[in-house]
Amino acid sequence: MKRHIAVLLAGLLVSCGGGGDGSSTGASASGSGGGGGLAGVGARAEESDPTVTLSGAWTAANSGWGWSGGTAVQSNAAGTTASFNFSGSSVRWIGSRGRGMGIALVSVDGGPGREVDLFARPDDEVHTPIITISDLSDGPHTLTITVTGRQNSSATGNVVVVDAFDVQPGVTVSHWQDTNPELQFSAGWTKSSTGFPWSGNGASNPPELPVTAQETQTAGASVTVPFNGTGISWIGYRGPDGGIATVQIDGGAATEVDTYSPTEKYQPVVFTAGGLSDANHTMTITATGRRNPAATDIMTPGRRYEEYDSSMSYVGTWDPHRDSRVFSEGASATSNQMGATATFRFTGTSVTWIGCQKGSASGTARVTLDGVVQGDFYMGQSYPIEGYQMPVFRKDGLAPGPHTLTIEVVSPTGGGYVVVDAFDVR
């Protein structure tokens, strides 16, 4: 690599809305709270934490990746387990997805196991939310991850990675790439090589190029990220050729970020701002010309419901598990059949539909909330703009209680797709 600043918004975990747990927003906190061998509400427990028990053949994961806490463990040996003891009503497993990842079995308190397929067509995405289990009784629990040794028929391997766990995180997280339509780049930025392991790399619709990162050596070159949420993390690069940048939130005081490291690390979190008001904000990264970066994570309070949740119902032709890009929890539901509907039933005062905006996802959807049409939303963007885990529609100020949101494909059959990735409720 050359000396540069690369911004990879494939780690811009953006999530808008949410609200179900009534928990504290401690997803970026580190350490095991609660005592007595239990991680408490708001804690992040790394794979090396005393609350985590590893049994079987685990080995250290690739040290060149930007894992939470700097390290992670992996295994492909069937029957190998990782158990996490915590106290709270929800828990999130932080791990990795990619072409070489396998299938794991996840269970709580010895209950029925659920298979989680970690295969994804883009290159590996690290320190990413794998699954969030909610609606547990408020008290002590044990989450167990079991390596099955099996893999998706399209996968090149069967590895399972354990990086960390969040207890009752209270925030939802979305991942934005550098191609996101919201980003405002100044002159001086160039697309990074596909030869490096950027998040989202390795998948594209020819003749389009794969998603990579943006980089610059130009002093004063900047990128501004508008977002709505209570926190944001920039995911980038650290290495011998890493540069120095400044970061500002809402135009405030500049924080200098030095991305130098004696060894190369890809997709590390190089900057995080938390504790913000749940409102509109901006983050601006500016190259100083004195030394490299790459992506971003946004956190907002509440709860995320994935496209497979039991609160969802589908009518018409849908692909229920589209794993071709960096979608929330690795997959989304898609349809290009006119009249196909996806209905989400929820209880809360705010809802956000998380979808996708790009050339092939250029369908039009009609959103209806509690029987009232909210409008038609066109998903298309011109290449190279590609927005994943995007807030397509948000409605605040709803009356407390149950609501129904319906997404209907209104564009002609066989045309552009409409993507249902997740919903954030609070």
C-alpha positions as CSV (number, residue, x, y, z in Angstrom):
1,M,0.0,0.0,0.0
2,K,1.0,3.6,-0.5
3,R,0.9,6.3,2.1
4,H,-2.7,7.5,2.1
5,I,-5.9,8.1,4.0
6,A,-8.6,5.6,3.0
7,V,-12.2,5.9,4.1
8,L,-14.2,2.7,4.0
9,L,-17.8,3.2,4.9
10,A,-18.4,-0.4,5.1
11,G,-18.1,-0.2,8.8
12,L,-20.5,2.7,9.1
13,L,-23.0,0.8,11.2
14,V,-26.0,3.0,10.7
15,S,-29.2,2.3,12.4
16,C,-32.2,4.6,12.9
17,G,-35.0,4.0,15.3
18,G,-35.3,1.2,17.7
19,G,-36.6,1.0,21.2
20,G,-37.7,-2.1,22.8
21,D,-35.3,-3.1,25.6
22,G,-35.4,0.0,27.8
23,S,-31.7,-0.7,28.3
24,S,-28.7,1.6,28.5
25,T,-26.8,2.5,25.3
26,G,-23.5,0.8,26.2
27,A,-22.6,-1.1,23.0
28,S,-19.2,0.6,22.8
29,A,-18.5,-0.1,26.5
30,S,-15.8,-2.6,27.2
31,G,-15.4,-5.0,30.1
32,S,-17.7,-7.4,31.9
33,G,-20.1,-5.8,34.3
34,G,-22.4,-7.5,36.9
35,G,-19.7,-9.4,38.8
36,G,-20.0,-13.0,39.9
37,G,-18.9,-14.3,36.5
38,L,-21.7,-12.5,34.7
39,A,-21.4,-9.7,32.2
40,G,-23.9,-7.0,33.0
41,V,-26.2,-4.7,31.0
42,G,-24.3,-2.4,28.6
43,A,-21.1,-4.4,28.8
44,R,-19.0,-5.6,25.9
45,A,-17.2,-8.8,26.7
46,E,-14.3,-9.8,24.5
47,E,-13.6,-13.4,23.6
48,S,-10.9,-13.5,26.3
49,D,-13.2,-12.2,29.1
50,P,-13.7,-14.5,32.1
51,T,-17.4,-14.7,31.3
52,V,-16.5,-16.5,28.1
53,T,-15.7,-20.2,28.2
54,L,-14.0,-21.8,25.1
55,S,-14.2,-25.5,24.8
56,G,-12.5,-27.5,22.1
57,A,-10.2,-26.6,19.2
58,W,-10.1,-22.7,19.1
59,T,-7.2,-20.8,17.5
60,A,-6.3,-17.2,17.2
61,A,-8.0,-15.4,14.3
62,N,-6.0,-13.5,11.7
63,S,-4.1,-10.8,13.5
64,G,-4.2,-8.6,10.4
65,W,-7.9,-7.9,10.9
66,G,-9.3,-5.1,13.1
67,W,-11.0,-7.2,15.7
68,S,-12.8,-5.8,18.7
69,G,-10.3,-5.5,21.5
70,G,-7.6,-6.5,19.0
71,T,-8.1,-10.2,18.9
72,A,-10.6,-13.0,18.2
73,V,-10.7,-16.8,18.1
74,Q,-11.9,-19.1,15.3
75,S,-12.6,-22.8,14.8
76,N,-13.9,-25.2,12.2
77,A,-14.0,-28.3,14.4
78,A,-17.4,-29.8,14.8
79,G,-18.6,-29.7,18.4
80,T,-16.3,-26.9,19.6
81,T,-18.2,-24.5,21.8
82,A,-18.1,-20.9,23.1
83,S,-20.3,-20.1,26.1
84,F,-21.0,-16.6,27.4
85,N,-22.5,-15.9,30.8
86,F,-24.4,-12.7,31.2
87,S,-27.3,-11.0,33.0
88,G,-29.9,-9.1,30.9
89,S,-32.8,-9.4,28.5
90,S,-30.9,-9.5,25.3
91,V,-27.4,-10.4,23.9
92,R,-25.5,-9.8,20.7
93,W,-22.8,-12.0,19.2
94,I,-20.0,-10.1,17.4
95,G,-18.1,-12.2,14.8
96,S,-17.3,-12.4,11.1
97,R,-19.0,-13.1,7.8
98,G,-17.5,-14.1,4.5
99,R,-16.9,-16.6,1.8
100,G,-14.9,-18.9,4.0
101,M,-17.3,-18.9,7.0
102,G,-19.3,-21.9,8.1
103,I,-22.5,-22.7,10.0
104,A,-22.9,-22.3,13.8
105,L,-25.7,-23.4,16.2
106,V,-26.7,-20.8,18.7
107,S,-28.8,-21.5,21.8
108,V,-29.6,-19.8,25.2
109,D,-29.8,-21.7,28.5
110,G,-29.7,-25.1,26.8
111,G,-32.8,-24.4,24.8
112,P,-33.5,-25.2,21.1
113,G,-30.6,-24.3,18.8
114,R,-30.8,-22.0,15.8
115,E,-28.6,-22.4,12.8
116,V,-26.7,-19.3,11.8
117,D,-25.1,-19.3,8.3
118,L,-22.0,-17.1,8.3
119,F,-21.4,-17.3,4.5
120,A,-21.6,-14.0,2.6
121,R,-20.5,-13.3,-1.0
122,P,-18.5,-10.2,-0.2
123,D,-15.1,-10.6,1.3
124,D,-14.9,-11.0,5.0
125,E,-16.6,-8.4,7.2
126,V,-15.1,-8.4,10.7
127,H,-16.3,-7.3,14.2
128,T,-19.8,-7.3,12.8
129,P,-23.1,-8.1,14.6
130,I,-24.0,-11.8,13.8
131,I,-27.2,-12.2,15.7
132,T,-29.1,-10.4,18.5
133,I,-31.3,-12.4,20.7
134,S,-34.0,-10.4,22.5
135,D,-37.1,-10.9,24.8
136,L,-35.2,-13.0,27.4
137,S,-36.3,-12.9,31.0
138,D,-34.3,-10.2,32.9
139,G,-31.7,-12.2,34.7
140,P,-28.8,-14.6,34.3
141,H,-28.4,-16.5,31.1
142,T,-25.8,-18.5,29.1
143,L,-25.4,-18.1,25.3
144,T,-23.7,-21.1,23.6
145,I,-22.2,-21.1,20.1
146,T,-21.5,-24.5,18.7
147,V,-19.4,-25.1,15.6
148,T,-21.2,-27.5,13.3
149,G,-18.3,-28.2,10.9
150,R,-20.7,-27.6,8.1
151,Q,-20.9,-24.9,5.5
152,N,-23.1,-23.3,2.8
153,S,-22.8,-25.0,-0.5
154,S,-21.3,-21.8,-1.9
155,A,-18.8,-21.3,0.9
156,T,-15.1,-22.0,0.5
157,G,-14.7,-22.9,4.2
158,N,-16.5,-23.6,7.5
159,V,-14.8,-21.3,10.0
160,V,-16.7,-19.8,12.9
161,V,-15.3,-16.6,14.6
162,V,-16.0,-15.4,18.1
163,D,-14.9,-11.8,18.6
164,A,-17.0,-10.3,21.4
165,F,-20.5,-10.1,23.0
166,D,-22.7,-7.1,23.9
167,V,-25.2,-7.4,26.7
168,Q,-28.6,-5.7,26.3
169,P,-26.9,-3.2,23.9
170,G,-29.9,-0.9,23.6
171,V,-28.7,0.4,20.2
172,T,-29.2,-0.9,16.6
173,V,-26.3,-0.8,14.2
174,S,-26.1,-0.4,10.4
175,H,-23.0,-0.7,8.2
176,W,-22.4,1.9,5.5
177,Q,-19.9,1.6,2.7
178,D,-17.8,4.3,1.1
179,T,-20.3,4.2,-1.8
180,N,-23.2,5.4,0.4
181,P,-25.2,8.2,-1.3
182,E,-25.1,10.3,1.8
183,L,-21.4,10.8,1.8
184,Q,-20.0,14.1,0.7
185,F,-16.4,13.8,-0.7
186,S,-14.3,16.7,-1.6
187,A,-11.8,16.6,-4.5
188,G,-8.7,14.5,-4.0
189,W,-10.1,11.1,-3.2
190,T,-9.5,7.9,-5.3
191,K,-11.0,4.4,-5.1
192,S,-8.7,1.9,-3.3
193,S,-7.4,-1.3,-4.9
194,T,-9.6,-4.4,-4.8
195,G,-6.4,-6.3,-3.8
196,F,-6.9,-5.4,-0.1
197,P,-9.5,-7.0,2.3
198,W,-11.9,-4.1,2.6
199,S,-15.4,-4.9,3.9
200,G,-17.9,-5.4,1.0
201,N,-15.1,-6.1,-1.5
202,G,-15.3,-9.1,-3.9
203,A,-18.9,-8.7,-5.0
204,S,-20.3,-6.6,-7.8
205,N,-22.6,-6.7,-10.9
206,P,-20.3,-6.5,-13.9
207,P,-19.2,-4.1,-15.4
208,E,-19.5,-2.4,-12.0
209,L,-16.4,-2.6,-9.8
210,P,-16.5,-4.1,-6.3
211,V,-17.0,-1.9,-3.3
212,T,-13.6,-1.1,-1.7
213,A,-12.6,2.1,0.1
214,Q,-11.7,5.7,-0.7
215,E,-8.2,7.0,-0.1
216,T,-6.3,10.2,-0.3
217,Q,-2.8,11.7,0.1
218,T,-4.1,15.3,-0.4
219,A,-3.9,17.6,2.6
220,G,-7.3,19.2,3.2
221,A,-9.2,16.5,1.3
222,S,-12.3,15.7,3.4
223,V,-15.5,13.6,3.6
224,T,-18.6,14.5,5.5
225,V,-21.0,11.8,6.8
226,P,-24.5,13.0,7.7
227,F,-26.2,10.6,10.1
228,N,-29.0,10.3,12.6
229,G,-28.1,8.5,15.7
230,T,-26.4,8.5,19.1
231,G,-23.0,7.3,17.9
232,I,-20.7,6.7,15.0
233,S,-17.5,4.7,14.3
234,W,-15.1,5.2,11.5
235,I,-13.8,1.8,10.2
236,G,-10.6,2.1,8.2
237,Y,-7.0,1.0,8.1
238,R,-3.9,1.1,10.4
239,G,-0.4,0.3,9.1
240,P,3.1,1.6,8.6
241,D,1.9,3.9,5.8
242,G,-1.2,5.1,7.7
243,G,-1.7,8.8,7.9
244,I,-3.0,11.4,10.3
245,A,-6.5,12.8,10.0
246,T,-8.7,15.1,12.0
247,V,-12.3,14.2,12.9
248,Q,-15.1,16.7,13.8
249,I,-18.6,15.9,15.0
250,D,-21.1,18.6,14.1
251,G,-18.4,21.0,13.2
252,G,-17.0,21.0,16.7
253,A,-13.4,20.7,18.0
254,A,-11.2,18.6,15.8
255,T,-9.8,15.3,17.2
256,E,-6.5,14.2,15.6
257,V,-6.5,10.5,14.6
258,D,-3.1,8.8,13.9
259,T,-3.6,5.6,11.9
260,Y,0.0,4.5,12.1
261,S,0.7,0.9,13.2
262,P,3.8,-1.2,12.9
263,T,1.8,-3.9,11.2
264,E,-1.1,-3.7,8.8
265,K,-4.7,-4.1,10.2
266,Y,-7.7,-3.9,8.0
267,Q,-11.2,-2.8,9.0
268,P,-10.2,-1.6,12.5
269,V,-12.4,0.9,14.3
270,V,-10.1,4.0,14.3
271,F,-12.5,6.5,15.8
272,T,-15.8,6.4,17.7
273,A,-18.1,9.1,19.0
274,G,-20.8,8.1,21.4
275,G,-23.3,9.6,23.8
276,L,-24.8,12.0,21.2
277,S,-28.4,13.1,21.2
278,D,-30.7,11.0,19.1
279,A,-30.8,13.6,16.3
280,N,-29.2,14.6,13.0
281,H,-25.4,14.9,13.1
282,T,-22.4,15.1,10.8
283,M,-18.9,13.6,11.0
284,T,-16.2,15.2,8.9
285,I,-12.8,13.4,8.3
286,T,-10.0,15.6,6.9
287,A,-6.6,14.5,5.7
288,T,-3.7,16.4,7.1
289,G,-1.3,15.2,4.5
290,R,1.0,14.0,7.3
291,R,-0.1,10.3,7.2
292,N,-4.7,6.5,6.3
293,P,-8.5,5.6,7.0
294,A,-11.6,3.8,5.7
295,A,-15.3,3.4,7.1
296,T,-18.0,4.1,9.8
297,D,-20.4,2.7,12.4
298,I,-23.6,4.5,13.5
299,M,-25.6,3.6,16.6
300,T,-29.0,4.7,17.6
301,P,-31.2,3.6,20.5
302,G,-33.7,0.8,20.2
303,R,-34.2,-2.6,18.7
304,R,-33.7,-4.0,15.2
305,Y,-36.0,-6.6,13.7
306,E,-34.4,-8.5,10.8
307,E,-36.2,-9.5,7.6
308,Y,-36.7,-13.1,8.9
309,D,-38.3,-12.1,12.2
310,S,-41.7,-13.7,13.1
311,S,-43.2,-10.2,13.1
312,M,-42.7,-10.2,9.2
313,S,-45.1,-11.7,6.7
314,Y,-44.6,-11.8,2.9
315,V,-47.1,-12.1,0.0
316,G,-45.9,-12.8,-3.6
317,T,-42.5,-13.8,-4.8
318,W,-39.6,-12.9,-2.6
319,D,-36.0,-14.1,-2.3
320,P,-36.0,-14.6,1.5
321,H,-32.2,-14.8,1.9
322,R,-30.2,-12.6,-0.3
323,D,-26.6,-12.7,1.0
324,S,-24.8,-11.0,-1.9
325,R,-23.8,-7.8,-0.1
326,V,-23.2,-6.3,3.3
327,F,-26.7,-6.5,4.6
328,S,-27.8,-6.4,8.3
329,E,-27.0,-9.8,9.9
330,G,-25.7,-10.9,6.4
331,A,-28.9,-11.1,4.4
332,S,-32.0,-9.4,3.1
333,A,-35.3,-10.2,1.4
334,T,-35.8,-8.9,-2.2
335,S,-38.5,-8.8,-4.8
336,N,-39.1,-7.4,-8.3
337,Q,-42.7,-8.7,-8.6
338,M,-45.3,-6.0,-8.9
339,G,-47.8,-6.4,-6.1
340,A,-45.5,-8.4,-3.8
341,T,-45.8,-7.1,-0.2
342,A,-43.8,-7.3,3.0
343,T,-45.7,-6.5,6.2
344,F,-44.1,-5.7,9.5
345,R,-46.1,-5.6,12.8
346,F,-44.6,-3.8,15.7
347,T,-45.2,-1.9,19.0
348,G,-43.5,1.4,19.5
349,T,-43.5,5.1,18.7
350,S,-41.0,5.2,15.9
351,V,-40.2,2.9,12.9
352,T,-37.5,2.9,10.3
353,W,-37.3,0.7,7.2
354,I,-33.7,-0.3,6.5
355,G,-33.2,-1.1,2.8
356,C,-30.8,-0.7,-0.2
357,Q,-30.3,1.9,-2.9
358,K,-28.3,1.0,-6.0
359,G,-28.6,0.4,-9.7
360,S,-29.9,-3.2,-9.5
361,A,-32.1,-2.3,-6.5
362,S,-34.0,0.3,-8.6
363,G,-37.5,-0.8,-7.8
364,T,-40.2,1.5,-6.4
365,A,-42.0,0.6,-3.2
366,R,-45.2,2.0,-1.7
367,V,-45.1,2.4,2.1
368,T,-48.4,2.2,4.0
369,L,-48.5,2.7,7.8
370,D,-51.7,1.7,9.7
371,G,-53.6,1.8,6.4
372,V,-52.4,5.3,5.4
373,V,-50.2,5.6,2.3
374,Q,-46.9,7.3,3.3
375,G,-45.6,7.6,-0.3
376,D,-43.7,5.8,-3.1
377,F,-40.0,5.4,-2.7
378,Y,-37.6,4.8,-5.6
379,M,-34.6,2.7,-4.7
380,G,-32.3,3.5,-7.7
381,Q,-28.9,5.1,-7.6
382,S,-26.4,5.6,-10.4
383,Y,-23.2,3.6,-10.2
384,P,-20.8,3.9,-8.4
385,I,-23.2,5.0,-5.7
386,E,-24.4,2.0,-3.7
387,G,-26.1,2.4,-0.3
388,Y,-26.5,-0.7,2.0
389,Q,-28.4,-0.8,5.3
390,M,-29.9,2.6,4.3
391,P,-32.8,4.2,6.2
392,V,-35.4,4.3,3.3
393,F,-38.4,5.5,5.4
394,R,-38.7,6.7,9.0
395,K,-41.8,7.8,11.0
396,D,-41.5,9.2,14.5
397,G,-44.2,10.4,16.9
398,L,-46.5,7.4,16.6
399,A,-49.1,6.8,19.3
400,P,-47.7,4.2,21.8
401,G,-49.1,0.8,20.9
402,P,-49.3,-1.7,18.0
403,H,-48.8,-0.6,14.4
404,T,-48.5,-2.2,10.9
405,L,-46.2,-1.1,8.1
406,T,-46.5,-2.6,4.6
407,I,-44.1,-2.3,1.8
408,E,-45.6,-3.0,-1.7
409,V,-43.6,-3.4,-4.9
410,V,-45.3,-1.0,-7.4
411,S,-42.6,-1.0,-10.1
412,P,-43.2,-3.4,-13.1
413,T,-42.4,-7.1,-12.7
414,G,-38.9,-8.1,-13.8
415,G,-37.5,-4.6,-13.3
416,G,-35.5,-3.2,-10.4
417,Y,-35.6,-4.9,-7.0
418,V,-37.0,-3.7,-3.7
419,V,-34.8,-4.7,-0.7
420,V,-36.2,-5.3,2.8
421,D,-33.2,-5.6,5.1
422,A,-34.5,-4.8,8.6
423,F,-36.7,-2.5,10.7
424,D,-35.6,-0.4,13.7
425,V,-38.3,0.3,16.3
426,R,-38.3,2.4,19.4
